[in-house]
């Protein structure tokens, strides 16, 4: 659920989800956000 809050807090991420929904898109968009944030800076942003 924490990831959902993070997604909703990011307008660009929400637009990506609306444009092309699906597990693959989720993974790609999440990786882009992690990369944009400078890598795994926060534990909640990184899958185990």
N, C-alpha and C positions, 0 to 999 in steps of 0.2 A: 504493500500500500504506500510505502514511503516513495517508491519510484513513481507512482501515479501522481503524487503531490508534486514531485519534481517536474514531471512532464507537463502538468497543468500550469506550472509556474513559468514554463518556457514557451512563449507564443510561437516561435519558429518551429519548435518540436511538435507542437499541436498541429501546425499547418502541414508538417510532413506526414503526420499520422492520418490527417484527413485526406491528403492527396493520394497516399498509397498505404492503406492499412495492411497489417499482416505481421506475423512473427519476424520475417526477414527484415522488414522495414524497421521494426522495433529495435532489432539488434544493430542494424546499420546506423540508425539515428542516434542510438545510445552511444555507440562508439565515436560518432562525430562529436557529440557533446563532451564525452570524456577527453577526446583529443583537444577540443577547443578550450577545455578547462586546464589543459597542461598535464594530462595524464590522470592517474588515480590519486587525486589529492584528497578526496574524501571517501571513506570506506563504503558509504551508502551508494556511491556512484559506481562501485566496482562489484560485479558478480563474483562470488567465491570461486 
